[in-house]
Amino acid sequence: MLSILDPIIFPDDCLILKLQDYYIYPIFKNGSSSLNQSGYTVVSPDEYADIPEITVFVRDPFERYLSGVNTFVQHNPAYHQETLVHIISKNLFLDRHFCLQFHWLVNLQRFTQAPIKLKPMSELNHVIDVHNNVSKNKSFREVFATHNKLHFYLALDKVLFYDLIGQTVDFKQILTTLKQNYPDTYTEVIERSKQICSVLD
């Protein structure tokens, strides 16, 4: 473990849902509550190797981040809101509600290499009845709208939502597209992570 955040952002489990032959990997803030209450069957880890394709609903990266921060703040009422937002603005990804969708796919790869069908949230109502629990906080938008470091890292989600949406891809294709379209973020995040982890080989 390189960081105390590792088991939070990359937990040692992976929830995959199934309806007939349709598999879905729910991500927090992307309709996961509605999906978990939809009557889908939880797939056993023993079946992961046989999954032909997994659907992942992805969301506008910045809007999801704001929604996740808002949820985190609501779940921690004992702490002063401005203090929490300040800590988040310094560290960015402290909780699965607002860590990157890319992080979720990295964790998925630990359990299965099934092809990933990336779909927009607008298609979620094709598979379940969506219950919108929208709660917005304008001050969060003001804090993060010009946060250069955040938007630099959100490129990891932009490649999913803007460049690959509607496609069925493997993780290697995601990395290749990231490298082509967001080379600076690829170098800083992916190459640097490889360099750090190579020390442990």
N, CA and C atoms as a LAMMPS dump frame, in Angstrom:
ITEM: TIMESTEP
0
ITEM: NUMBER OF ATOMS
603
ITEM: BOX BOUNDS ff ff ff
-5.0000000000000000e+02 5.0000000000000000e+02
-5.0000000000000000e+02 5.0000000000000000e+02
-5.0000000000000000e+02 5.0000000000000000e+02
ITEM: ATOMS id mol type element x y z
1 1 1 N 0.844 -1.19 0
2 1 2 C 0 0 0
3 1 3 C 0.881 1.242 0
4 2 1 N 0.713 2.119 -0.99
5 2 2 C 1.505 3.334 -1.091
6 2 3 C 0.887 4.492 -0.33
7 3 1 N -0.402 4.444 -0.116
8 3 2 C -1.115 5.55 0.512
9 3 3 C -2.262 5.021 1.349
10 4 1 N -2.571 5.754 2.4
11 4 2 C -3.71 5.38 3.238
12 4 3 C -5.021 5.474 2.461
13 5 1 N -5.006 6.206 1.342
14 5 2 C -6.194 6.344 0.507
15 5 3 C -6.405 5.152 -0.427
16 6 1 N -5.369 4.341 -0.614
17 6 2 C -5.477 3.236 -1.572
18 6 3 C -6.689 2.342 -1.328
19 7 1 N -6.914 1.866 -0.088
20 7 2 C -8.077 0.986 0.117
21 7 3 C -9.415 1.713 0.023
22 8 1 N -9.391 3.043 0.073
23 8 2 C -10.623 3.819 -0.088
24 8 3 C -10.947 3.989 -1.57
25 9 1 N -9.966 4.414 -2.335
26 9 2 C -10.163 4.668 -3.76
27 9 3 C -10.151 3.362 -4.558
28 10 1 N -9.349 2.401 -4.112
29 10 2 C -9.22 1.117 -4.812
30 10 3 C -9.501 -0.028 -3.824
31 11 1 N -10.761 -0.208 -3.438
32 11 2 C -11.087 -1.241 -2.449
33 11 3 C -10.905 -2.645 -3.016
34 12 1 N -10.757 -3.597 -2.121
35 12 2 C -10.551 -4.98 -2.527
36 12 3 C -11.861 -5.703 -2.804
37 13 1 N -12.764 -5.014 -3.463
38 13 2 C -13.997 -5.642 -3.929
39 13 3 C -14.489 -4.872 -5.144
40 14 1 N -15.438 -5.459 -5.815
41 14 2 C -15.92 -4.868 -7.062
42 14 3 C -17.359 -5.327 -7.268
43 15 1 N -18.307 -4.395 -7.217
44 15 2 C -19.716 -4.739 -7.391
45 15 3 C -20.097 -4.679 -8.864
46 16 1 N -20.515 -5.811 -9.393
47 16 2 C -21.017 -5.888 -10.763
48 16 3 C -22.425 -6.452 -10.692
49 17 1 N -23.355 -5.821 -11.403
50 17 2 C -24.75 -6.236 -11.391
51 17 3 C -25.124 -6.894 -12.709
52 18 1 N -26.133 -7.77 -12.646
53 18 2 C -26.548 -8.514 -13.846
54 18 3 C -28.066 -8.575 -13.937
55 19 1 N -28.57 -8.346 -15.142
56 19 2 C -29.971 -8.565 -15.458
57 19 3 C -30.008 -9.368 -16.748
58 20 1 N -30.411 -10.631 -16.649
59 20 2 C -30.336 -11.57 -17.774
60 20 3 C -28.878 -11.629 -18.258
61 21 1 N -28.594 -11.191 -19.479
62 21 2 C -27.208 -11.218 -19.965
63 21 3 C -26.576 -9.831 -19.981
64 22 1 N -27.136 -8.912 -19.217
65 22 2 C -26.706 -7.518 -19.229
66 22 3 C -25.947 -7.241 -17.933
67 23 1 N -24.674 -6.837 -18.046
68 23 2 C -23.831 -6.582 -16.876
69 23 3 C -23.562 -5.077 -16.745
70 24 1 N -23.629 -4.583 -15.52
71 24 2 C -23.41 -3.154 -15.267
72 24 3 C -22.472 -2.993 -14.074
73 25 1 N -21.535 -2.083 -14.209
74 25 2 C -20.625 -1.717 -13.119
75 25 3 C -21.048 -0.331 -12.624
76 26 1 N -21.736 -0.264 -11.475
77 26 2 C -22.226 1.035 -10.992
78 26 3 C -21.13 1.862 -10.322
79 27 1 N -21.097 3.131 -10.673
80 27 2 C -20.143 4.09 -10.104
81 27 3 C -20.91 5.095 -9.258
82 28 1 N -20.374 5.427 -8.085
83 28 2 C -21.019 6.422 -7.225
84 28 3 C -21.257 7.712 -7.996
85 29 1 N -22.418 8.309 -7.765
86 29 2 C -22.864 9.562 -8.382
87 29 3 C -23.248 9.401 -9.851
88 30 1 N -23.283 8.158 -10.328
89 30 2 C -23.692 7.88 -11.709
90 30 3 C -24.89 6.938 -11.72
91 31 1 N -25.828 7.18 -10.82
92 31 2 C -27.012 6.351 -10.752
93 31 3 C -26.832 5.066 -9.975
94 32 1 N -25.765 4.98 -9.187
95 32 2 C -25.481 3.729 -8.477
96 32 3 C -26.564 3.375 -7.463
97 33 1 N -27.123 4.369 -6.777
98 33 2 C -28.184 4.08 -5.8
99 33 3 C -29.404 3.481 -6.489
100 34 1 N -29.803 4.072 -7.604
101 34 2 C -30.943 3.549 -8.359
102 34 3 C -30.649 2.148 -8.889
103 35 1 N -29.437 1.929 -9.374
104 35 2 C -29.062 0.614 -9.897
105 35 3 C -29.075 -0.441 -8.788
106 36 1 N -28.558 -0.073 -7.622
107 36 2 C -28.492 -1.032 -6.517
108 36 3 C -29.87 -1.398 -5.985
109 37 1 N -30.859 -0.542 -6.239
110 37 2 C -32.215 -0.795 -5.776
111 37 3 C -33.116 -1.335 -6.893
112 38 1 N -32.52 -1.679 -8.015
113 38 2 C -33.306 -2.016 -9.21
114 38 3 C -33.685 -3.48 -9.311
115 39 1 N -33.177 -4.327 -8.431
116 39 2 C -33.487 -5.747 -8.524
117 39 3 C -32.496 -6.545 -9.346
118 40 1 N -31.428 -5.911 -9.791
119 40 2 C -30.385 -6.639 -10.493
120 40 3 C -29.728 -7.636 -9.543
121 41 1 N -29.186 -8.707 -10.099
122 41 2 C -28.464 -9.711 -9.323
123 41 3 C -27.008 -9.281 -9.172
124 42 1 N -26.457 -9.458 -7.974
125 42 2 C -25.039 -9.187 -7.756
126 42 3 C -24.238 -10.37 -8.301
127 43 1 N -23.3 -10.075 -9.178
128 43 2 C -22.496 -11.114 -9.817
129 43 3 C -21.441 -11.628 -8.838
130 44 1 N -21.324 -12.924 -8.748
131 44 2 C -20.307 -13.546 -7.906
132 44 3 C -18.933 -13.375 -8.537
133 45 1 N -17.897 -13.14 -7.729
134 45 2 C -16.544 -13.041 -8.284
135 45 3 C -16.135 -14.251 -9.106
136 46 1 N -16.724 -15.401 -8.81
137 46 2 C -16.419 -16.605 -9.585
138 46 3 C -16.846 -16.476 -11.045
139 47 1 N -17.776 -15.559 -11.324
140 47 2 C -18.304 -15.388 -12.686
141 47 3 C -17.592 -14.282 -13.463
142 48 1 N -16.73 -13.525 -12.81
143 48 2 C -16.114 -12.362 -13.464
144 48 3 C -15.39 -12.729 -14.757
145 49 1 N -14.71 -13.86 -14.765
146 49 2 C -13.922 -14.238 -15.942
147 49 3 C -14.798 -14.537 -17.153
148 50 1 N -16.074 -14.811 -16.925
149 50 2 C -16.969 -15.182 -18.026
150 50 3 C -17.828 -14.017 -18.535
151 51 1 N -17.645 -12.821 -17.972
152 51 2 C -18.446 -11.672 -18.402
153 51 3 C -18.015 -11.24 -19.807
154 52 1 N -18.939 -11.2 -20.763
155 52 2 C -18.561 -10.84 -22.142
156 52 3 C -18.379 -9.336 -22.346
157 53 1 N -19.113 -8.517 -21.578
158 53 2 C -19.052 -7.054 -21.725
159 53 3 C -19.701 -6.412 -20.507
160 54 1 N -19.132 -5.33 -20.054
161 54 2 C -19.677 -4.611 -18.902
162 54 3 C -20.061 -3.199 -19.329
163 55 1 N -21.288 -2.81 -19.029
164 55 2 C -21.735 -1.442 -19.302
165 55 3 C -21.379 -0.55 -18.118
166 56 1 N -20.818 0.598 -18.425
167 56 2 C -20.487 1.591 -17.402
168 56 3 C -21.1 2.92 -17.83
169 57 1 N -21.958 3.46 -16.987
170 57 2 C -22.553 4.764 -17.26
171 57 3 C -21.623 5.845 -16.721
172 58 1 N -21.253 6.767 -17.61
173 58 2 C -20.331 7.835 -17.221
174 58 3 C -21.026 9.185 -17.304
175 59 1 N -20.496 10.121 -16.576
176 59 2 C -21.145 11.413 -16.378
177 59 3 C -20.167 12.537 -16.667
178 60 1 N -20.69 13.698 -17.008
179 60 2 C -19.836 14.872 -17.186
180 60 3 C -18.892 14.986 -15.995
181 61 1 N -17.58 14.992 -16.233
182 61 2 C -16.611 14.911 -15.132
183 61 3 C -16.752 16.006 -14.069
184 62 1 N -16.914 17.248 -14.494
185 62 2 C -16.975 18.343 -13.522
186 62 3 C -18.271 18.305 -12.729
187 63 1 N -19.383 18.038 -13.413
188 63 2 C -20.671 17.981 -12.714
189 63 3 C -20.686 16.84 -11.701
190 64 1 N -20.112 15.711 -12.072
191 64 2 C -20.054 14.588 -11.13
192 64 3 C -19.185 14.942 -9.929
193 65 1 N -18.067 15.603 -10.184
194 65 2 C -17.173 15.979 -9.084
195 65 3 C -17.896 16.874 -8.08
196 66 1 N -18.599 17.881 -8.58
197 66 2 C -19.339 18.79 -7.695
198 66 3 C -20.395 18.037 -6.903
199 67 1 N -21.099 17.136 -7.563
200 67 2 C -22.129 16.35 -6.892
201 67 3 C -21.522 15.467 -5.806
202 68 1 N -20.368 14.883 -6.099
203 68 2 C -19.699 14.028 -5.132
204 68 3 C -19.199 14.792 -3.921
205 69 1 N -18.65 15.969 -4.156
206 69 2 C -18.198 16.812 -3.044
207 69 3 C -19.386 17.181 -2.165
208 70 1 N -20.495 17.538 -2.79
209 70 2 C -21.693 17.902 -2.042
210 70 3 C -22.175 16.736 -1.17
211 71 1 N -22.177 15.522 -1.735
212 71 2 C -22.576 14.341 -0.973
213 71 3 C -21.634 14.107 0.205
214 72 1 N -20.335 14.239 -0.04
215 72 2 C -19.343 14.038 1.018
216 72 3 C -19.555 15.031 2.16
217 73 1 N -19.784 16.284 1.809
218 73 2 C -20.01 17.315 2.827
219 73 3 C -21.284 17.005 3.622
220 74 1 N -22.332 16.595 2.924
221 74 2 C -23.587 16.249 3.608
222 74 3 C -23.417 15.063 4.55
223 75 1 N -22.548 14.112 4.184
224 75 2 C -22.319 12.926 5.006
225 75 3 C -21.406 13.196 6.202
226 76 1 N -20.844 14.382 6.261
227 76 2 C -19.921 14.738 7.352
228 76 3 C -20.353 16.042 8.017
229 77 1 N -21.549 16.076 8.586
230 77 2 C -22.082 17.322 9.159
231 77 3 C -21.34 17.797 10.403
232 78 1 N -20.54 16.93 11.012
233 78 2 C -19.809 17.33 12.221
234 78 3 C -18.659 18.279 11.914
235 79 1 N -18.303 18.369 10.629
236 79 2 C -17.177 19.214 10.245
237 79 3 C -17.667 20.478 9.551
238 80 1 N -16.947 21.551 9.745
239 80 2 C -17.301 22.828 9.134
240 80 3 C -17.181 22.71 7.616
241 81 1 N -18.209 23.141 6.906
242 81 2 C -18.263 22.976 5.449
243 81 3 C -17.08 23.631 4.752
244 82 1 N -16.748 24.846 5.129
245 82 2 C -15.653 25.547 4.467
246 82 3 C -14.323 24.836 4.688
247 83 1 N -14.151 24.245 5.872
248 83 2 C -12.924 23.504 6.158
249 83 3 C -12.826 22.273 5.275
250 84 1 N -13.929 21.527 5.159
251 84 2 C -13.94 20.34 4.306
252 84 3 C -13.621 20.695 2.856
253 85 1 N -14.258 21.725 2.353
254 85 2 C -14.039 22.118 0.958
255 85 3 C -12.598 22.571 0.753
256 86 1 N -12.029 23.241 1.736
257 86 2 C -10.626 23.675 1.641
258 86 3 C -9.701 22.452 1.566
259 87 1 N -9.941 21.465 2.43
260 87 2 C -9.12 20.245 2.422
261 87 3 C -9.269 19.514 1.089
262 88 1 N -10.495 19.431 0.591
263 88 2 C -10.734 18.772 -0.693
264 88 3 C -10.02 19.515 -1.82
265 89 1 N -10.07 20.831 -1.801
266 89 2 C -9.45 21.615 -2.87
267 89 3 C -7.93 21.438 -2.896
268 90 1 N -7.35 21.09 -1.754
269 90 2 C -5.9 20.862 -1.685
270 90 3 C -5.529 19.445 -2.109
271 91 1 N -6.421 18.492 -1.844
272 91 2 C -6.096 17.076 -2.066
273 91 3 C -6.914 16.406 -3.166
274 92 1 N -8.026 16.991 -3.538
275 92 2 C -8.872 16.634 -4.686
276 92 3 C -9.627 15.319 -4.591
277 93 1 N -8.949 14.193 -4.392
278 93 2 C -9.618 12.891 -4.487
279 93 3 C -9.453 12.105 -3.191
280 94 1 N -10.388 12.313 -2.263
281 94 2 C -10.297 11.723 -0.935
282 94 3 C -11.372 10.677 -0.66
283 95 1 N -12.325 10.543 -1.566
284 95 2 C -13.488 9.707 -1.305
285 95 3 C -14.014 9.173 -2.637
286 96 1 N -14.65 8.012 -2.614
287 96 2 C -15.136 7.404 -3.85
288 96 3 C -16.287 8.185 -4.483
289 97 1 N -16.94 9.054 -3.736
290 97 2 C -18.019 9.848 -4.303
291 97 3 C -17.496 10.885 -5.298
292 98 1 N -16.259 11.319 -5.122
293 98 2 C -15.746 12.319 -6.058
294 98 3 C -14.347 11.998 -6.582
295 99 1 N -13.87 10.78 -6.316
296 99 2 C -12.655 10.374 -7.024
297 99 3 C -13.043 10.175 -8.491
298 100 1 N -12.069 10.043 -9.334
299 100 2 C -12.33 9.985 -10.767
300 100 3 C -13.062 8.705 -11.182
301 101 1 N -13.879 8.84 -12.217
302 101 2 C -14.489 7.654 -12.817
303 101 3 C -13.397 6.738 -13.364
304 102 1 N -12.312 7.342 -13.802
305 102 2 C -11.136 6.6 -14.252
306 102 3 C -10.617 5.698 -13.125
307 103 1 N -10.594 6.216 -11.889
308 103 2 C -10.157 5.411 -10.744
309 103 3 C -11.037 4.164 -10.605
310 104 1 N -12.339 4.351 -10.801
311 104 2 C -13.275 3.224 -10.7
312 104 3 C -12.947 2.166 -11.755
313 105 1 N -12.584 2.597 -12.959
314 105 2 C -12.261 1.638 -14.011
315 105 3 C -10.923 0.946 -13.749
316 106 1 N -9.991 1.661 -13.143
317 106 2 C -8.733 1.028 -12.745
318 106 3 C -9.033 -0.104 -11.762
319 107 1 N -9.91 0.176 -10.802
320 107 2 C -10.23 -0.866 -9.831
321 107 3 C -10.963 -2.041 -10.487
322 108 1 N -11.835 -1.736 -11.45
323 108 2 C -12.533 -2.791 -12.176
324 108 3 C -11.54 -3.73 -12.855
325 109 1 N -10.454 -3.166 -13.391
326 109 2 C -9.451 -3.961 -14.101
327 109 3 C -8.739 -4.956 -13.197
328 110 1 N -8.776 -4.723 -11.907
329 110 2 C -8.168 -5.653 -10.962
330 110 3 C -8.951 -6.963 -10.879
331 111 1 N -10.212 -6.931 -11.316
332 111 2 C -11.094 -8.084 -11.146
333 111 3 C -11.531 -8.72 -12.46
334 112 1 N -11.612 -7.94 -13.512
335 112 2 C -12.002 -8.475 -14.817
336 112 3 C -11.485 -7.574 -15.931
337 113 1 N -11.109 -8.201 -17.028
338 113 2 C -10.667 -7.447 -18.213
339 113 3 C -11.724 -7.492 -19.311
340 114 1 N -12.974 -7.701 -18.926
341 114 2 C -14.066 -7.707 -19.899
342 114 3 C -14.13 -6.359 -20.615
343 115 1 N -14.481 -6.347 -21.897
344 115 2 C -14.646 -5.077 -22.617
345 115 3 C -15.657 -4.175 -21.909
346 116 1 N -15.421 -2.872 -21.986
347 116 2 C -16.244 -1.89 -21.28
348 116 3 C -17.053 -1.088 -22.292
349 117 1 N -18.371 -1.109 -22.157
350 117 2 C -19.258 -0.303 -22.99
351 117 3 C -19.563 0.978 -22.228
352 118 1 N -19.067 2.103 -22.738
353 118 2 C -19.252 3.389 -22.074
354 118 3 C -20.524 4.057 -22.584
355 119 1 N -21.454 4.313 -21.661
356 119 2 C -22.72 4.931 -22.039
357 119 3 C -22.948 6.203 -21.234
358 120 1 N -23.635 7.183 -21.831
359 120 2 C -23.936 8.415 -21.095
360 120 3 C -25.053 8.185 -20.087
361 121 1 N -25.084 9.015 -19.078
362 121 2 C -26.119 8.921 -18.046
363 121 3 C -27.517 9.085 -18.631
364 122 1 N -27.614 9.764 -19.758
365 122 2 C -28.922 9.976 -20.381
366 122 3 C -29.58 8.664 -20.807
367 123 1 N -28.795 7.592 -20.915
368 123 2 C -29.338 6.292 -21.309
369 123 3 C -29.627 5.385 -20.12
370 124 1 N -29.383 5.875 -18.912
371 124 2 C -29.605 5.048 -17.729
372 124 3 C -31.073 4.651 -17.593
373 125 1 N -31.974 5.567 -18.008
374 125 2 C -33.406 5.257 -17.878
375 125 3 C -33.864 4.18 -18.858
376 126 1 N -32.981 3.718 -19.727
377 126 2 C -33.312 2.603 -20.617
378 126 3 C -33.267 1.271 -19.872
379 127 1 N -32.563 1.247 -18.739
380 127 2 C -32.408 -0.019 -18.018
381 127 3 C -33.069 -0.012 -16.639
382 128 1 N -33.3 1.174 -16.071
383 128 2 C -33.948 1.26 -14.755
384 128 3 C -34.8 2.518 -14.689
385 129 1 N -35.655 2.58 -13.669
386 129 2 C -36.355 3.819 -13.344
387 129 3 C -35.407 4.673 -12.52
388 130 1 N -35.052 5.825 -13.043
389 130 2 C -34.064 6.679 -12.384
390 130 3 C -34.754 7.589 -11.381
391 131 1 N -34.195 7.629 -10.178
392 131 2 C -34.687 8.52 -9.13
393 131 3 C -33.644 9.605 -8.9
394 132 1 N -33.934 10.81 -9.353
395 132 2 C -32.985 11.905 -9.227
396 132 3 C -33.072 12.547 -7.849
397 133 1 N -31.939 12.528 -7.158
398 133 2 C -31.819 13.231 -5.883
399 133 3 C -30.782 14.327 -6.062
400 134 1 N -31.195 15.409 -6.659
401 134 2 C -30.273 16.471 -7.016
402 134 3 C -30.154 17.477 -5.876
403 135 1 N -28.924 17.722 -5.5
404 135 2 C -28.643 18.714 -4.465
405 135 3 C -27.425 19.502 -4.904
406 136 1 N -27.592 20.771 -5.158
407 136 2 C -26.5 21.586 -5.678
408 136 3 C -26.083 22.636 -4.663
409 137 1 N -24.815 22.983 -4.712
410 137 2 C -24.284 24.03 -3.861
411 137 3 C -23.446 24.941 -4.733
412 138 1 N -23.934 26.119 -4.97
413 138 2 C -23.294 27.04 -5.895
414 138 3 C -21.875 27.388 -5.466
415 139 1 N -21.648 27.451 -4.149
416 139 2 C -20.325 27.843 -3.675
417 139 3 C -19.261 26.829 -4.091
418 140 1 N -19.641 25.542 -4.183
419 140 2 C -18.682 24.539 -4.615
420 140 3 C -18.268 24.791 -6.059
421 141 1 N -19.224 25.129 -6.886
422 141 2 C -18.913 25.422 -8.285
423 141 3 C -17.94 26.583 -8.385
424 142 1 N -18.159 27.596 -7.591
425 142 2 C -17.281 28.771 -7.616
426 142 3 C -15.863 28.407 -7.181
427 143 1 N -15.756 27.519 -6.195
428 143 2 C -14.446 27.118 -5.689
429 143 3 C -13.664 26.335 -6.74
430 144 1 N -14.343 25.42 -7.439
431 144 2 C -13.639 24.478 -8.308
432 144 3 C -13.654 24.835 -9.795
433 145 1 N -14.452 25.828 -10.187
434 145 2 C -14.574 26.158 -11.612
435 145 3 C -13.231 26.551 -12.227
436 146 1 N -12.399 27.235 -11.473
437 146 2 C -11.102 27.701 -11.986
438 146 3 C -9.93 26.967 -11.328
439 147 1 N -10.207 25.802 -10.783
440 147 2 C -9.179 25.008 -10.099
441 147 3 C -8.37 24.261 -11.159
442 148 1 N -7.229 24.827 -11.542
443 148 2 C -6.451 24.281 -12.658
444 148 3 C -5.993 22.844 -12.425
445 149 1 N -5.57 22.541 -11.21
446 149 2 C -5.09 21.188 -10.904
447 149 3 C -6.217 20.169 -11.065
448 150 1 N -7.414 20.525 -10.592
449 150 2 C -8.557 19.632 -10.737
450 150 3 C -8.846 19.372 -12.211
451 151 1 N -8.929 20.432 -13.002
452 151 2 C -9.292 20.269 -14.408
453 151 3 C -8.205 19.526 -15.192
454 152 1 N -6.961 19.647 -14.743
455 152 2 C -5.876 18.872 -15.352
456 152 3 C -6.141 17.381 -15.153
457 153 1 N -6.5 16.992 -13.934
458 153 2 C -6.75 15.575 -13.64
459 153 3 C -8.084 15.095 -14.2
460 154 1 N -9.046 15.989 -14.363
461 154 2 C -10.332 15.583 -14.928
462 154 3 C -10.202 15.112 -16.375
463 155 1 N -9.064 15.352 -16.996
464 155 2 C -8.826 14.827 -18.345
465 155 3 C -8.94 13.307 -18.355
466 156 1 N -8.646 12.67 -17.223
467 156 2 C -8.761 11.219 -17.121
468 156 3 C -10.212 10.768 -17.273
469 157 1 N -11.13 11.636 -16.887
470 157 2 C -12.556 11.342 -17.074
471 157 3 C -13.083 11.908 -18.384
472 158 1 N -12.489 12.983 -18.845
473 158 2 C -12.92 13.565 -20.114
474 158 3 C -12.72 12.586 -21.261
475 159 1 N -11.651 11.806 -21.188
476 159 2 C -11.404 10.83 -22.253
477 159 3 C -12.523 9.794 -22.307
478 160 1 N -13.13 9.502 -21.172
479 160 2 C -14.248 8.559 -21.128
480 160 3 C -15.523 9.205 -21.641
481 161 1 N -15.789 10.414 -21.164
482 161 2 C -17.085 11.053 -21.425
483 161 3 C -17.153 11.749 -22.786
484 162 1 N -16.047 12.313 -23.236
485 162 2 C -16.077 13.068 -24.486
486 162 3 C -15.476 12.309 -25.676
487 163 1 N -14.469 11.498 -25.424
488 163 2 C -13.75 10.876 -26.532
489 163 3 C -14.198 9.445 -26.837
490 164 1 N -14.64 8.715 -25.823
491 164 2 C -14.936 7.298 -26.016
492 164 3 C -16.388 6.92 -25.741
493 165 1 N -17.225 7.884 -25.438
494 165 2 C -18.617 7.602 -25.099
495 165 3 C -19.314 6.884 -26.262
496 166 1 N -20.081 5.862 -25.917
497 166 2 C -20.791 5.095 -26.934
498 166 3 C -19.982 3.954 -27.53
499 167 1 N -18.713 3.861 -27.141
500 167 2 C -17.853 2.821 -27.679
501 167 3 C -17.663 1.683 -26.68
502 168 1 N -17.298 0.527 -27.202
503 168 2 C -16.883 -0.6 -26.376
504 168 3 C -15.37 -0.697 -26.481
505 169 1 N -14.698 -0.585 -25.35
506 169 2 C -13.24 -0.481 -25.35
507 169 3 C -12.648 -1.403 -24.286
508 170 1 N -11.356 -1.668 -24.428
509 170 2 C -10.629 -2.297 -23.333
510 170 3 C -9.796 -1.198 -22.669
511 171 1 N -9.192 -1.543 -21.557
512 171 2 C -8.495 -0.501 -20.799
513 171 3 C -7.281 0.037 -21.564
514 172 1 N -6.667 -0.815 -22.358
515 172 2 C -5.526 -0.363 -23.152
516 172 3 C -5.946 0.728 -24.131
517 173 1 N -7.135 0.597 -24.72
518 173 2 C -7.641 1.627 -25.643
519 173 3 C -7.894 2.948 -24.913
520 174 1 N -8.367 2.844 -23.683
521 174 2 C -8.574 4.058 -22.887
522 174 3 C -7.245 4.773 -22.685
523 175 1 N -6.217 4.026 -22.314
524 175 2 C -4.899 4.629 -22.078
525 175 3 C -4.312 5.2 -23.363
526 176 1 N -4.499 4.484 -24.475
527 176 2 C -3.982 4.97 -25.76
528 176 3 C -4.644 6.286 -26.151
529 177 1 N -5.959 6.369 -25.997
530 177 2 C -6.685 7.599 -26.335
531 177 3 C -6.289 8.731 -25.393
532 178 1 N -6.117 8.416 -24.127
533 178 2 C -5.656 9.423 -23.165
534 178 3 C -4.293 9.964 -23.575
535 179 1 N -3.398 9.087 -23.944
536 179 2 C -2.053 9.508 -24.345
537 179 3 C -2.093 10.391 -25.585
538 180 1 N -2.983 10.061 -26.526
539 180 2 C -3.085 10.84 -27.761
540 180 3 C -3.726 12.206 -27.533
541 181 1 N -4.792 12.233 -26.734
542 181 2 C -5.593 13.453 -26.607
543 181 3 C -5.216 14.334 -25.425
544 182 1 N -4.634 13.715 -24.394
545 182 2 C -4.249 14.481 -23.195
546 182 3 C -2.852 14.036 -22.762
547 183 1 N -1.842 14.3 -23.605
548 183 2 C -0.502 13.758 -23.344
549 183 3 C 0.119 14.234 -22.033
550 184 1 N -0.135 15.47 -21.646
551 184 2 C 0.451 15.969 -20.4
552 184 3 C -0.102 15.229 -19.185
553 185 1 N -1.419 15.004 -19.182
554 185 2 C -2.032 14.277 -18.074
555 185 3 C -1.572 12.827 -18.083
556 186 1 N -1.464 12.242 -19.264
557 186 2 C -0.98 10.862 -19.367
558 186 3 C 0.419 10.739 -18.752
559 187 1 N 1.295 11.655 -19.121
560 187 2 C 2.676 11.606 -18.615
561 187 3 C 2.718 11.787 -17.107
562 188 1 N 1.984 12.769 -16.613
563 188 2 C 2.01 13.077 -15.188
564 188 3 C 1.394 11.968 -14.341
565 189 1 N 0.304 11.381 -14.81
566 189 2 C -0.421 10.403 -13.992
567 189 3 C 0.016 8.97 -14.301
568 190 1 N -0.072 8.563 -15.55
569 190 2 C 0.169 7.161 -15.9
570 190 3 C 1.658 6.822 -15.868
571 191 1 N 2.462 7.595 -16.591
572 191 2 C 3.892 7.305 -16.627
573 191 3 C 4.53 7.45 -15.25
574 192 1 N 4.111 8.466 -14.518
575 192 2 C 4.677 8.668 -13.181
576 192 3 C 4.288 7.528 -12.246
577 193 1 N 3.052 7.057 -12.355
578 193 2 C 2.608 5.927 -11.532
579 193 3 C 3.419 4.673 -11.851
580 194 1 N 3.698 4.446 -13.141
581 194 2 C 4.497 3.299 -13.54
582 194 3 C 5.91 3.395 -12.96
583 195 1 N 6.478 4.602 -12.988
584 195 2 C 7.827 4.785 -12.469
585 195 3 C 7.887 4.517 -10.97
586 196 1 N 6.867 5.008 -10.267
587 196 2 C 6.831 4.808 -8.815
588 196 3 C 6.67 3.321 -8.487
589 197 1 N 5.741 2.668 -9.174
590 197 2 C 5.444 1.265 -8.867
591 197 3 C 6.568 0.314 -9.306
592 198 1 N 7.376 0.729 -10.285
593 198 2 C 8.472 -0.128 -10.737
594 198 3 C 9.479 -0.356 -9.624
595 199 1 N 9.548 0.536 -8.689
596 199 2 C 10.467 0.39 -7.566
597 199 3 C 10.077 -0.836 -6.731
598 200 1 N 8.821 -1.206 -6.766
599 200 2 C 8.334 -2.315 -5.942
600 200 3 C 8.486 -3.672 -6.61
601 201 1 N 8.886 -3.685 -7.885
602 201 2 C 9.049 -4.965 -8.593
603 201 3 C 10.202 -5.772 -8.02
